[in-house]
Structures are given as C-alpha cells and as structure tokens.
Amino acid sequence: MAERSGQVDGVLFDIDDTLVDLETAMGRTLHHLGAETLAHLSEAEWAEYKRLYTGDPHGYYDQYLAGKLTFTEQRIHRARHAQAAFVAEPLEGEAAVRWNNAYEAVLPLHFKPYDDVVPVLDELDRQGIPYGAVSNNVHDYQRAKLDRAGLQRVAALVGIDAVGVAKPDPAIFLEGARRLGTDPARTLYVGDNAVVDAEGAEAAGLIGVWLDRSRAENPAFSGRRITALTDVLQIVQEIR
C-alpha cells in the first residue's frame, strides 16, 4: 500500500452493511414474509435460510451489476435458491411477483443505521470534513434507503447509474471524490468488502479502508482494516 502525505479532506462510505444494517433488515423481512409458509423451520433452519439469501452464494447480485439480471430477478433468484431446501413449491410465476411486492413493501420498514454511524458523522461534521456515499445500486433506491434510515445528512451520493459502472471500477470512486470536491488521494473510502471497496478504492487512488464488522479477517488483505466505524476517526487523526 503506497504511503500518502497530507491530510484527509473527505470520507466516502459504502451504504449496505457499512452505514445501513441491510443484513438485519433482510433477515427481519424474510421472517415477516415467511411467518406462515415457513413456520415449520427450526431456529437453525431459519439461520441457514437467511444466510443463503443474504450471502447470495450464486452471485445473483453480481449478475445484476453485469446487466444479466434485473434487480427484481436477482432478488427472486436469491429467494428461490434459499427456499429450495425448505419448501416444496418453487417460487415461480404469480407467487414470485407477490413475494417480491411484499418484500419491497416490508424491507424499508427495517432500514436502520448501525449504532456507530451517527457518532462518526457527528464528529466529521464537527471537524468540517465532508462525507458522502458511493454504492453499487442506483441512486434513487439508495437515496430512499438512506432517508428511511434517518441518514438524510449524507447528501453526496453516487450510484451505479451516475457513471454507468459499478465498484471496483475506478470511475465510480472518482466521481464520489468529485462530488465531495476533494482530492482522491486525500479521500477515505470505507466499505465492508475488502476487495470491491478497500482494494478497489486504493486502485482508484483513494485511501481504501475495509470495515470488517464480523472480524472475519483475511490473510490475503494487506491494507487498512477496521472493525468498527468509529475507527475511521483514528485513521483521520493519524493522517491529519
């Protein structure tokens, strides 16, 4: 990792599972939707069902980013795969449409920021350091998510529709720095994916930071790693 001089002029964040606890929101939504059809699941089976859906082992969301699936299609594919081991009838046709509509209605009710988000943003405001978000989803969907989570203050937001590419393409990171009005070399980018977020940001010329909330660690990763968002403030202080 190249050494950089100077101070941190701005901070960009990933949104899902960095600022907004999407995994918990999805889990609660799945419980709500499956209250009757999946009532027979044991606690361990519920955990596996949610893991399969949120973990997306077949990479359906990546297929959406590559333009091979629509946003709705990737969601239904994930649900169908997760349910396959627990229900006899596959999620198809009108049943899939109803499931997706219900999911879309319930999910936003559970959007919440992690407990460490507001204190970090408060301190960045106090220090006069601008911040924003760069996300691998479209702007309007993520704007609504941030607002629902009470994060209207994250004003600068770049989605994949802004530049026509997704992370880790350098263009989307650079657009985030442009929106902040900061030098990329003095802009932190913080996200929960070591490769897509931290290494992608570094390759784009930003200061990449991996937020490893689960403390999963990764021997192959040699960059900046933190386990709580509040650790961002320490990095800011060290570089400043």
ChimeraX attribute file (.defattr): number of C-alpha atoms within 10 A of each C-alpha:
attribute: neighborCount
match mode: 1-to-1
recipient: residues
	/A:1	11
	/A:2	7
	/A:3	5
	/A:4	11
	/A:5	9
	/A:6	9
	/A:7	14
	/A:8	22
	/A:9	21
	/A:10	23
	/A:11	26
	/A:12	28
	/A:13	23
	/A:14	22
	/A:15	24
	/A:16	20
	/A:17	17
	/A:18	22
	/A:19	24
	/A:20	24
	/A:21	18
	/A:22	22
	/A:23	17
	/A:24	17
	/A:25	17
	/A:26	20
	/A:27	19
	/A:28	17
	/A:29	22
	/A:30	20
	/A:31	15
	/A:32	15
	/A:33	15
	/A:34	16
	/A:35	12
	/A:36	9
	/A:37	10
	/A:38	18
	/A:39	10
	/A:40	13
	/A:41	16
	/A:42	10
	/A:43	9
	/A:44	8
	/A:45	14
	/A:46	19
	/A:47	12
	/A:48	16
	/A:49	24
	/A:50	22
	/A:51	15
	/A:52	17
	/A:53	23
	/A:54	18
	/A:55	13
	/A:56	19
	/A:57	13
	/A:58	13
	/A:59	12
	/A:60	20
	/A:61	23
	/A:62	15
	/A:63	15
	/A:64	17
	/A:65	18
	/A:66	12
	/A:67	10
	/A:68	13
	/A:69	16
	/A:70	15
	/A:71	16
	/A:72	15
	/A:73	17
	/A:74	20
	/A:75	20
	/A:76	20
	/A:77	21
	/A:78	20
	/A:79	23
	/A:80	18
	/A:81	18
	/A:82	21
	/A:83	21
	/A:84	13
	/A:85	12
	/A:86	16
	/A:87	14
	/A:88	8
	/A:89	10
	/A:90	15
	/A:91	19
	/A:92	13
	/A:93	8
	/A:94	9
	/A:95	12
	/A:96	19
	/A:97	14
	/A:98	13
	/A:99	17
	/A:100	18
	/A:101	12
	/A:102	14
	/A:103	17
	/A:104	13
	/A:105	11
	/A:106	18
	/A:107	19
	/A:108	18
	/A:109	14
	/A:110	19
	/A:111	23
	/A:112	20
	/A:113	21
	/A:114	16
	/A:115	14
	/A:116	13
	/A:117	16
	/A:118	17
	/A:119	12
	/A:120	16
	/A:121	21
	/A:122	11
	/A:123	13
	/A:124	18
	/A:125	12
	/A:126	9
	/A:127	9
	/A:128	11
	/A:129	16
	/A:130	20
	/A:131	26
	/A:132	21
	/A:133	27
	/A:134	29
	/A:135	24
	/A:136	22
	/A:137	20
	/A:138	18
	/A:139	17
	/A:140	13
	/A:141	10
	/A:142	20
	/A:143	20
	/A:144	15
	/A:145	23
	/A:146	25
	/A:147	15
	/A:148	17
	/A:149	19
	/A:150	15
	/A:151	19
	/A:152	13
	/A:153	12
	/A:154	17
	/A:155	16
	/A:156	18
	/A:157	25
	/A:158	28
	/A:159	24
	/A:160	17
	/A:161	15
	/A:162	15
	/A:163	14
	/A:164	11
	/A:165	16
	/A:166	23
	/A:167	20
	/A:168	19
	/A:169	16
	/A:170	17
	/A:171	15
	/A:172	25
	/A:173	29
	/A:174	22
	/A:175	18
	/A:176	27
	/A:177	28
	/A:178	13
	/A:179	15
	/A:180	23
	/A:181	13
	/A:182	19
	/A:183	15
	/A:184	25
	/A:185	19
	/A:186	21
	/A:187	28
	/A:188	26
	/A:189	31
	/A:190	29
	/A:191	30
	/A:192	24
	/A:193	17
	/A:194	24
	/A:195	16
	/A:196	18
	/A:197	25
	/A:198	26
	/A:199	24
	/A:200	22
	/A:201	30
	/A:202	24
	/A:203	16
	/A:204	18
	/A:205	19
	/A:206	25
	/A:207	27
	/A:208	27
	/A:209	26
	/A:210	27
	/A:211	27
	/A:212	19
	/A:213	15
	/A:214	9
	/A:215	11
	/A:216	8
	/A:217	14
	/A:218	10
	/A:219	6
	/A:220	7
	/A:221	13
	/A:222	10
	/A:223	16
	/A:224	16
	/A:225	23
	/A:226	21
	/A:227	16
	/A:228	18
	/A:229	24
	/A:230	17
	/A:231	15
	/A:232	21
	/A:233	13
	/A:234	12
	/A:235	15
	/A:236	18
	/A:237	11
	/A:238	10
	/A:239	12
	/A:240	12
